[in-house]
């Protein structure tokens, strides 16, 4: 039989260290479309479908809300996704000559 790793009469102590990781939930942001007199209803519906994954009915209803209220939140995302969706929307709008205003605001 082999010799033990400890000497007779000694005590061994093991320490278990447990760490807790606290992850902060990322802050959320609203992407807001603003109504104007130039951007077409059809373009808003198209962007809501292509970029924000709305189905046709919901895109139409959201476009009505934007038109009726002057502005409306079209989605809630973490900052990087909100910025990407805003930038993609503005790029498409400018390519087609529309002055659509799209902003991002913290979810309060």
Order of alpha helices (4+ residues) and beta strands (2+ residues): beta-alpha-alpha-beta-alpha-beta
